Amino acid sequence: MDFEIEFLPVGDATKAGDAIVGRYGSNGQYAVTVIDGGTQDSGDALVEHIKHYYGAETVVAHVISTHPDNDHASGLRRVLSELPVRELWIHGLWHHASDLLPFFANKLLTADGLRKKIQAEYQIVDELIKLAQAQQASVYEPFRGANIGPFTVLSPTRYAYDRLVAQFRRTPEPDKTLLEAQNFYLGVAKQSILASVIERVTEKVAQWVDERWEVELLKDGGTTAAENETSVVLWGDFGPTKALLTADAGVNALTWACDYAASQSIDVQTATFVQVPHHGSRSNVGPQVLDRILGPKIAGASDNRFGIVSAPKDDENHPRKMVMNAFLRRGTPVRKTQGRRIRYYSPGMPVRTDEARAEPFGFFRKVEAYD
């Protein structure tokens, strides 16, 4: 099939996000898929982009919301408001209230009470579902094994998702004893949204250290928010071209995705391009999981595969140079958005005169020290 996938720029300074759109088909008949919409502003830009390049009457076959963070979900409101959509794929957190109850510490909670609490905290998710229902679009949940056009969902499972929701920053306190008894508690501390924003704004690189090709300083053991571990990890199969899209997935979600892919005879190391998780954060990857996704370290960069990182312009801290080096060591040079869109397309798709080739990062001799 013919196809194109585009990573649109989102945010500036510390305001990151993802907004991805693509289409696939043949003989001029294409189905359009939107994966996340970034912020409100990038949602407007995404709608205009689709109308300009795909056609004013474009119908979006699939909208996929990978997880409920505002920097991924907010812009999708514009897509569902301005464009006809056939399917919305989104996790309805409160839809599972009865099954979620055991994983919260407060045993006086009722299913209805929990549903109302969660629904009130995740208003953007609620709005997206209502916008889809208003135009009679079908609403589905993207759990492992679901097929969405050329994409297969590799993670999360419903089992993992229900246990992770109790660890979200805007849900009640989890029952840690129960989760630990099930060997599931991830130990990701809850923090307020304000504290999370302040941490991102004030985060500075305290020290730079030397890194050599043969000595990797990236460490295993990174942890990320539970919301990120529920990110929808997608395997895209476009014939000879394969894609691995990771959103903000952390080490756990990436490991689950690799395990499921292997069980389905999917070799993730054959991906032509790989999305760098969570805007290049080192909390989401480590050497072990990168070895599974990309293969072992090699002597030099490869021309057979590349990475794409969605990172805001003017952000000095992301993507992490240590992470870019780790991808490059494994034959995957990374290209960045940071104020520009990145488009990958098959020979059958139109060439545009208003785009230039995105150059990959080289090897960084100085990287960020761990605190």
TORLOPA-488747 format. One record per residue (C-alpha): residue in three letters; x, y, z. Coordinates in nm, 3 decimals. Each point is the difference from the previous one (the first is absolute). Layout:
# residues N
+-----+---------+---------+---------+
| res |       x |       y |       z |
+-----+---------+---------+---------+
| ALA |       X |       Y |       Z |
...
+-----+---------+---------+---------+
***
This chain:
# residues 371
+-----+---------+---------+---------+
| res |       x |       y |       z |
+-----+---------+---------+---------+
| MET |   0.000 |   0.000 |   0.000 |
| ASP |   0.096 |   0.363 |  -0.031 |
| PHE |   0.032 |   0.187 |   0.328 |
| GLU |   0.133 |   0.305 |   0.177 |
| ILE |   0.047 |   0.077 |   0.369 |
| GLU |   0.067 |   0.349 |   0.132 |
| PHE |   0.117 |   0.118 |   0.339 |
| LEU |  -0.117 |   0.356 |   0.048 |
| PRO |   0.179 |   0.250 |   0.227 |
| VAL |  -0.153 |   0.050 |   0.344 |
| GLY |   0.081 |   0.261 |   0.262 |
| ASP |   0.302 |   0.202 |   0.095 |
| ALA |   0.237 |   0.026 |   0.299 |
| THR |  -0.129 |  -0.257 |   0.254 |
| LYS |  -0.337 |  -0.061 |  -0.169 |
| ALA |   0.046 |  -0.327 |  -0.186 |
| GLY |  -0.259 |  -0.224 |  -0.164 |
| ASP |  -0.077 |  -0.234 |  -0.289 |
| ALA |  -0.211 |   0.055 |  -0.311 |
| ILE |   0.024 |  -0.263 |  -0.273 |
| VAL |  -0.207 |  -0.039 |  -0.315 |
| GLY |   0.026 |  -0.245 |  -0.285 |
| ARG |  -0.190 |  -0.154 |  -0.288 |
| TYR |   0.024 |  -0.325 |  -0.190 |
| GLY |  -0.163 |  -0.159 |  -0.300 |
| SER |   0.039 |  -0.028 |  -0.377 |
| ASN |  -0.120 |   0.158 |  -0.324 |
| GLY |  -0.072 |   0.328 |   0.172 |
| GLN |  -0.237 |  -0.158 |   0.255 |
| TYR |   0.138 |   0.054 |   0.347 |
| ALA |  -0.103 |  -0.054 |   0.361 |
| VAL |   0.122 |   0.263 |   0.245 |
| THR |   0.116 |  -0.074 |   0.355 |
| VAL |   0.076 |   0.257 |   0.270 |
| ILE |   0.209 |  -0.109 |   0.298 |
| ASP |  -0.012 |   0.260 |   0.278 |
| GLY |  -0.060 |   0.368 |  -0.059 |
| GLY |   0.240 |   0.181 |   0.231 |
| THR |  -0.117 |   0.323 |   0.160 |
| GLN |  -0.300 |   0.212 |  -0.093 |
| ASP |   0.215 |   0.213 |  -0.235 |
| SER |   0.153 |  -0.301 |  -0.170 |
| GLY |  -0.348 |  -0.146 |  -0.039 |
| ASP |  -0.100 |   0.303 |  -0.205 |
| ALA |   0.316 |  -0.038 |  -0.208 |
| LEU |  -0.069 |  -0.371 |  -0.045 |
| VAL |  -0.349 |   0.064 |  -0.137 |
| GLU |   0.130 |   0.263 |  -0.242 |
| HIS |   0.279 |  -0.234 |  -0.107 |
| ILE |  -0.245 |  -0.279 |  -0.082 |
| LYS |  -0.231 |   0.231 |  -0.194 |
| HIS |   0.287 |   0.157 |  -0.193 |
| TYR |   0.195 |  -0.312 |  -0.095 |
| TYR |  -0.265 |  -0.274 |   0.004 |
| GLY |  -0.303 |   0.196 |  -0.113 |
| ALA |  -0.269 |   0.222 |   0.151 |
| GLU |  -0.250 |  -0.287 |   0.003 |
| THR |   0.230 |  -0.252 |   0.167 |
| VAL |  -0.165 |  -0.259 |   0.222 |
| VAL |   0.223 |  -0.131 |   0.280 |
| ALA |  -0.033 |  -0.377 |   0.025 |
| HIS |   0.171 |  -0.040 |   0.336 |
| VAL |   0.086 |   0.237 |   0.286 |
| ILE |   0.223 |  -0.161 |   0.263 |
| SER |   0.058 |   0.158 |   0.340 |
| THR |   0.303 |  -0.177 |   0.143 |
| HIS |  -0.044 |   0.115 |   0.362 |
| PRO |  -0.181 |   0.276 |   0.191 |
| ASP |   0.281 |   0.255 |   0.044 |
| ASN |  -0.109 |   0.342 |  -0.123 |
| ASP |   0.303 |   0.045 |  -0.228 |
| HIS |  -0.123 |  -0.296 |  -0.204 |
| ALA |  -0.378 |   0.015 |   0.033 |
| SER |  -0.096 |   0.370 |   0.002 |
| GLY |   0.043 |   0.060 |  -0.373 |
| LEU |  -0.222 |  -0.295 |  -0.089 |
| ARG |  -0.299 |   0.207 |   0.109 |
| ARG |   0.058 |   0.217 |  -0.306 |
| VAL |   0.021 |  -0.303 |  -0.227 |
| LEU |  -0.330 |  -0.141 |   0.129 |
| SER |  -0.164 |   0.343 |  -0.013 |
| GLU |   0.114 |   0.102 |  -0.349 |
| LEU |   0.029 |  -0.325 |  -0.197 |
| PRO |  -0.226 |  -0.302 |  -0.058 |
| VAL |   0.140 |  -0.301 |   0.188 |
| ARG |  -0.105 |  -0.362 |  -0.034 |
| GLU |   0.176 |  -0.154 |   0.302 |
| LEU |   0.146 |   0.130 |   0.326 |
| TRP |   0.238 |  -0.232 |   0.185 |
| ILE |   0.040 |   0.114 |   0.360 |
| HIS |   0.017 |  -0.149 |   0.348 |
| GLY |  -0.313 |   0.095 |   0.194 |
| LEU |   0.147 |  -0.001 |   0.350 |
| TRP |  -0.327 |   0.012 |   0.193 |
| HIS |  -0.162 |  -0.264 |  -0.219 |
| HIS |   0.188 |  -0.259 |   0.206 |
| ALA |  -0.105 |   0.136 |   0.340 |
| SER |  -0.137 |  -0.329 |   0.136 |
| ASP |   0.317 |  -0.187 |  -0.094 |
| LEU |   0.223 |   0.282 |   0.131 |
| LEU |  -0.145 |   0.013 |   0.352 |
| PRO |   0.229 |  -0.265 |   0.158 |
| PHE |   0.313 |   0.191 |  -0.099 |
| PHE |  -0.080 |   0.312 |   0.204 |
| ALA |   0.079 |   0.039 |   0.369 |
| ASN |  -0.339 |   0.145 |   0.094 |
| LYS |  -0.223 |  -0.305 |   0.034 |
| LEU |  -0.308 |   0.219 |   0.058 |
| LEU |   0.004 |   0.117 |  -0.360 |
| THR |  -0.288 |  -0.118 |  -0.215 |
| ALA |   0.026 |  -0.066 |  -0.371 |
| ASP |  -0.226 |   0.297 |  -0.072 |
| GLY |   0.197 |   0.225 |   0.233 |
| LEU |   0.331 |  -0.103 |  -0.156 |
| ARG |  -0.140 |   0.049 |  -0.350 |
| LYS |  -0.107 |   0.356 |   0.083 |
| LYS |   0.336 |   0.084 |   0.160 |
| ILE |   0.201 |  -0.121 |  -0.298 |
| GLN |  -0.232 |   0.148 |  -0.261 |
| ALA |   0.023 |   0.341 |   0.169 |
| GLU |   0.380 |  -0.011 |   0.000 |
| TYR |   0.036 |  -0.105 |  -0.365 |
| GLN |  -0.227 |   0.248 |  -0.171 |
| ILE |   0.189 |  -0.005 |  -0.329 |
| VAL |  -0.052 |  -0.377 |  -0.031 |
| ASP |  -0.367 |   0.050 |   0.082 |
| GLU |  -0.028 |   0.275 |  -0.261 |
| LEU |   0.168 |  -0.207 |  -0.270 |
| ILE |  -0.241 |  -0.288 |   0.055 |
| LYS |  -0.301 |   0.231 |  -0.007 |
| LEU |   0.124 |   0.173 |  -0.316 |
| ALA |   0.038 |  -0.339 |  -0.169 |
| GLN |  -0.345 |  -0.112 |   0.111 |
| ALA |  -0.153 |   0.328 |  -0.121 |
| GLN |   0.108 |  -0.076 |  -0.356 |
| GLN |  -0.084 |  -0.369 |   0.040 |
| ALA |   0.358 |  -0.117 |  -0.021 |
| SER |   0.072 |  -0.341 |   0.148 |
| VAL |   0.199 |   0.004 |   0.325 |
| TYR |   0.239 |  -0.284 |   0.083 |
| GLU |   0.269 |  -0.063 |   0.259 |
| PRO |   0.352 |  -0.069 |  -0.135 |
| PHE |   0.117 |  -0.302 |   0.196 |
| ARG |   0.262 |  -0.254 |  -0.103 |
| GLY |  -0.087 |  -0.191 |  -0.315 |
| ALA |  -0.240 |   0.257 |  -0.145 |
| ASN |   0.043 |   0.074 |  -0.370 |
| ILE |  -0.046 |   0.361 |  -0.113 |
| GLY |   0.050 |   0.019 |  -0.376 |
| PRO |   0.365 |  -0.099 |  -0.061 |
| PHE |   0.081 |   0.032 |   0.372 |
| THR |   0.002 |  -0.269 |   0.266 |
| VAL |  -0.015 |   0.097 |   0.368 |
| LEU |   0.293 |  -0.162 |   0.184 |
| SER |  -0.073 |   0.151 |   0.344 |
| PRO |  -0.168 |   0.048 |   0.247 |
| THR |  -0.207 |  -0.298 |   0.107 |
| ARG |  -0.328 |   0.055 |   0.183 |
| TYR |   0.155 |  -0.178 |   0.300 |
| ALA |   0.290 |   0.245 |   0.022 |
| TYR |  -0.216 |   0.300 |  -0.077 |
| ASP |  -0.241 |  -0.056 |   0.288 |
| ARG |   0.288 |  -0.022 |   0.245 |
| LEU |   0.175 |   0.305 |  -0.139 |
| VAL |  -0.304 |   0.227 |   0.021 |
| ALA |   0.017 |  -0.023 |   0.380 |
| GLN |   0.350 |   0.150 |  -0.024 |
| PHE |  -0.098 |   0.296 |  -0.218 |
| ARG |   0.072 |   0.343 |   0.144 |
| ARG |  -0.367 |   0.106 |  -0.003 |
| THR |  -0.165 |  -0.313 |   0.137 |
| PRO |  -0.043 |  -0.096 |   0.371 |
| GLU |   0.281 |  -0.169 |   0.190 |
| PRO |   0.081 |  -0.358 |  -0.108 |
| ASP |  -0.009 |  -0.308 |   0.217 |
| LYS |   0.374 |  -0.060 |  -0.007 |
| THR |  -0.023 |  -0.317 |   0.207 |
| LEU |  -0.233 |  -0.166 |  -0.248 |
| LEU |   0.199 |   0.111 |  -0.303 |
| GLU |   0.326 |  -0.115 |   0.155 |
| ALA |  -0.159 |  -0.337 |   0.086 |
| GLN |  -0.077 |  -0.037 |  -0.370 |
| ASN |   0.361 |   0.092 |  -0.085 |
| PHE |  -0.128 |   0.301 |  -0.185 |
| TYR |   0.059 |   0.314 |   0.206 |
| LEU |   0.241 |   0.212 |  -0.203 |
| GLY |   0.087 |   0.242 |   0.277 |
| VAL |  -0.052 |   0.311 |  -0.212 |
| ALA |  -0.083 |   0.263 |   0.261 |
| LYS |  -0.307 |   0.212 |  -0.054 |
| GLN |   0.066 |   0.372 |  -0.034 |
| SER |  -0.221 |   0.297 |  -0.060 |
| ILE |  -0.034 |   0.143 |  -0.348 |
| LEU |   0.144 |   0.329 |   0.127 |
| ALA |   0.305 |  -0.175 |   0.145 |
| SER |   0.047 |  -0.188 |  -0.327 |
| VAL |  -0.005 |   0.324 |  -0.200 |
| ILE |   0.238 |   0.175 |   0.239 |
| GLU |   0.241 |  -0.291 |  -0.022 |
| ARG |   0.006 |   0.017 |  -0.379 |
| VAL |   0.040 |   0.378 |  -0.005 |
| THR |   0.281 |   0.014 |   0.254 |
| GLU |   0.187 |  -0.310 |  -0.117 |
| LYS |   0.348 |   0.101 |  -0.100 |
| VAL |   0.302 |  -0.201 |  -0.098 |
| ALA |   0.232 |   0.042 |   0.297 |
| GLN |   0.304 |  -0.153 |  -0.160 |
| TRP |   0.126 |  -0.134 |  -0.330 |
| VAL |   0.214 |  -0.310 |  -0.025 |
| ASP |   0.208 |  -0.154 |  -0.278 |
| GLU |  -0.141 |  -0.300 |  -0.184 |
| ARG |   0.181 |  -0.222 |  -0.247 |
| TRP |  -0.154 |  -0.226 |  -0.262 |
| GLU |   0.128 |  -0.310 |   0.175 |
| VAL |  -0.117 |   0.109 |   0.348 |
| GLU |  -0.374 |   0.048 |   0.048 |
| LEU |  -0.106 |   0.205 |   0.301 |
| LEU |  -0.376 |  -0.049 |  -0.037 |
| LYS |  -0.126 |  -0.210 |   0.293 |
| ASP |  -0.272 |  -0.258 |   0.042 |
| GLY |  -0.261 |   0.046 |   0.272 |
| GLY |  -0.168 |   0.318 |  -0.120 |
| THR |  -0.358 |   0.059 |   0.115 |
| THR |  -0.274 |   0.215 |  -0.145 |
| ALA |  -0.356 |   0.092 |   0.093 |
| ALA |  -0.266 |  -0.270 |  -0.006 |
| GLU |  -0.190 |   0.194 |  -0.266 |
| ASN |   0.299 |  -0.040 |  -0.231 |
| GLU |   0.011 |  -0.374 |   0.057 |
| THR |  -0.357 |  -0.023 |  -0.135 |
| SER |   0.111 |   0.157 |  -0.329 |
| VAL |  -0.130 |  -0.179 |  -0.307 |
| VAL |   0.303 |  -0.157 |  -0.171 |
| LEU |  -0.070 |  -0.060 |  -0.369 |
| TRP |   0.158 |  -0.222 |  -0.262 |
| GLY |  -0.064 |   0.132 |  -0.350 |
| ASP |   0.028 |  -0.239 |  -0.294 |
| PHE |   0.016 |   0.173 |  -0.339 |
| GLY |   0.141 |  -0.291 |  -0.197 |
| PRO |   0.378 |   0.036 |  -0.025 |
| THR |  -0.011 |   0.294 |   0.242 |
| LYS |  -0.068 |  -0.059 |   0.368 |
| ALA |  -0.044 |   0.256 |   0.279 |
| LEU |   0.013 |  -0.013 |   0.378 |
| LEU |  -0.186 |   0.288 |   0.168 |
| THR |   0.052 |   0.028 |   0.374 |
| ALA |  -0.165 |   0.323 |   0.124 |
| ASP |   0.120 |   0.052 |   0.362 |
| ALA |   0.047 |  -0.370 |   0.081 |
| GLY |   0.246 |  -0.087 |   0.274 |
| VAL |   0.218 |  -0.306 |   0.051 |
| ASN |  -0.293 |  -0.210 |   0.122 |
| ALA |  -0.228 |   0.080 |  -0.293 |
| LEU |   0.283 |  -0.047 |  -0.251 |
| THR |   0.085 |  -0.337 |   0.155 |
| TRP |  -0.364 |  -0.111 |  -0.015 |
| ALA |  -0.014 |   0.112 |  -0.363 |
| CYS |   0.314 |  -0.197 |  -0.088 |
| ASP |  -0.133 |  -0.310 |   0.176 |
| TYR |  -0.329 |   0.010 |  -0.188 |
| ALA |   0.169 |   0.075 |  -0.333 |
| ALA |   0.223 |  -0.304 |   0.044 |
| SER |  -0.304 |  -0.217 |   0.077 |
| GLN |  -0.154 |   0.114 |  -0.330 |
| SER |   0.319 |  -0.057 |  -0.202 |
| ILE |   0.046 |   0.376 |  -0.040 |
| ASP |   0.366 |   0.097 |  -0.004 |
| VAL |   0.005 |   0.358 |   0.128 |
| GLN |   0.364 |   0.031 |  -0.105 |
| THR |  -0.116 |   0.001 |  -0.363 |
| ALA |  -0.170 |   0.338 |   0.048 |
| THR |   0.102 |   0.257 |  -0.260 |
| PHE |  -0.062 |   0.280 |   0.245 |
| VAL |  -0.052 |   0.014 |   0.375 |
| GLN |  -0.152 |   0.276 |   0.207 |
| VAL |   0.227 |   0.096 |   0.290 |
| PRO |  -0.215 |  -0.032 |   0.315 |
| HIS |  -0.106 |   0.302 |   0.204 |
| HIS |   0.180 |   0.269 |  -0.197 |
| GLY |   0.341 |  -0.153 |   0.062 |
| SER |  -0.018 |  -0.036 |   0.378 |
| ARG |   0.250 |  -0.236 |   0.159 |
| SER |  -0.261 |  -0.103 |   0.260 |
| ASN |  -0.182 |  -0.205 |  -0.265 |
| VAL |   0.279 |  -0.211 |  -0.148 |
| GLY |   0.313 |  -0.187 |   0.099 |
| PRO |   0.264 |  -0.215 |  -0.170 |
| GLN |  -0.186 |  -0.327 |   0.054 |
| VAL |  -0.331 |   0.103 |  -0.153 |
| LEU |   0.175 |   0.185 |  -0.284 |
| ASP |   0.192 |  -0.319 |  -0.079 |
| ARG |  -0.336 |  -0.175 |  -0.039 |
| ILE |  -0.152 |   0.272 |  -0.217 |
| LEU |   0.300 |   0.096 |  -0.212 |
| GLY |   0.248 |  -0.284 |   0.039 |
| PRO |   0.348 |   0.004 |   0.154 |
| LYS |   0.250 |   0.281 |  -0.033 |
| ILE |   0.184 |   0.004 |  -0.332 |
| ALA |   0.321 |   0.153 |  -0.128 |
| GLY |  -0.167 |   0.296 |  -0.174 |
| ALA |  -0.326 |   0.154 |  -0.111 |
| SER |  -0.226 |  -0.189 |  -0.241 |
| ASP |  -0.192 |   0.130 |  -0.301 |
| ASN |  -0.272 |  -0.264 |   0.037 |
| ARG |  -0.195 |   0.156 |   0.287 |
| PHE |  -0.051 |   0.335 |   0.167 |
| GLY |  -0.171 |   0.147 |   0.303 |
| ILE |  -0.233 |   0.297 |   0.030 |
| VAL |  -0.029 |   0.204 |   0.317 |
| SER |  -0.277 |   0.250 |   0.067 |
| ALA |   0.164 |   0.275 |   0.202 |
| PRO |  -0.095 |   0.365 |   0.044 |
| LYS |   0.213 |   0.274 |  -0.147 |
| ASP |   0.218 |   0.197 |   0.240 |
| ASP |   0.010 |  -0.288 |   0.251 |
| GLU |   0.358 |  -0.038 |   0.119 |
| ASN |  -0.068 |  -0.320 |   0.194 |
| HIS |  -0.186 |  -0.215 |  -0.253 |
| PRO |   0.070 |  -0.215 |  -0.175 |
| ARG |   0.270 |  -0.127 |   0.233 |
| LYS |   0.330 |  -0.026 |  -0.180 |
| MET |   0.078 |  -0.320 |   0.189 |
| VAL |  -0.314 |  -0.158 |  -0.150 |
| MET |   0.084 |   0.123 |  -0.351 |
| ASN |   0.342 |  -0.163 |   0.033 |
| ALA |  -0.161 |  -0.326 |   0.118 |
| PHE |  -0.220 |  -0.014 |  -0.310 |
| LEU |   0.292 |   0.085 |  -0.228 |
| ARG |   0.215 |  -0.276 |   0.154 |
| ARG |  -0.271 |  -0.246 |  -0.098 |
| GLY |  -0.008 |   0.107 |  -0.362 |
| THR |  -0.287 |   0.247 |   0.036 |
| PRO |   0.088 |   0.364 |  -0.066 |
| VAL |  -0.273 |   0.229 |   0.131 |
| ARG |  -0.171 |   0.290 |  -0.172 |
| LYS |  -0.182 |   0.265 |   0.205 |
| THR |  -0.309 |   0.215 |  -0.047 |
| GLN |   0.077 |   0.309 |   0.215 |
| GLY |  -0.203 |   0.247 |  -0.201 |
| ARG |  -0.020 |  -0.193 |  -0.326 |
| ARG |  -0.194 |  -0.295 |  -0.133 |
| ILE |   0.158 |  -0.328 |  -0.099 |
| ARG |  -0.161 |  -0.200 |  -0.280 |
| TYR |   0.082 |  -0.352 |  -0.112 |
| TYR |  -0.177 |  -0.127 |  -0.309 |
| SER |   0.003 |  -0.269 |  -0.266 |
| PRO |   0.096 |   0.075 |  -0.363 |
| GLY |  -0.366 |   0.004 |  -0.105 |
| MET |  -0.087 |   0.302 |   0.214 |
| PRO |   0.032 |   0.359 |  -0.126 |
| VAL |   0.325 |   0.189 |   0.041 |
| ARG |  -0.039 |   0.338 |   0.167 |
| THR |   0.208 |   0.299 |  -0.093 |
| ASP |  -0.033 |   0.162 |   0.344 |
| GLU |   0.188 |  -0.257 |   0.202 |
| ALA |   0.365 |  -0.072 |   0.057 |
| ARG |   0.182 |  -0.311 |   0.117 |
| ALA |   0.035 |  -0.023 |   0.378 |
| GLU |   0.359 |  -0.068 |   0.096 |
| PRO |   0.070 |  -0.247 |   0.281 |
| PHE |   0.192 |   0.068 |   0.316 |
| GLY |   0.367 |  -0.089 |  -0.002 |
| PHE |   0.183 |  -0.152 |   0.295 |
| PHE |   0.019 |   0.225 |   0.306 |
| ARG |   0.334 |   0.003 |   0.179 |
| LYS |  -0.153 |   0.179 |   0.301 |
| VAL |  -0.318 |  -0.134 |   0.161 |
| GLU |  -0.209 |   0.081 |   0.305 |
| ALA |   0.126 |  -0.136 |   0.330 |
| TYR |  -0.238 |  -0.183 |   0.229 |
| ASP |  -0.091 |   0.194 |   0.314 |
+-----+---------+---------+---------+
***
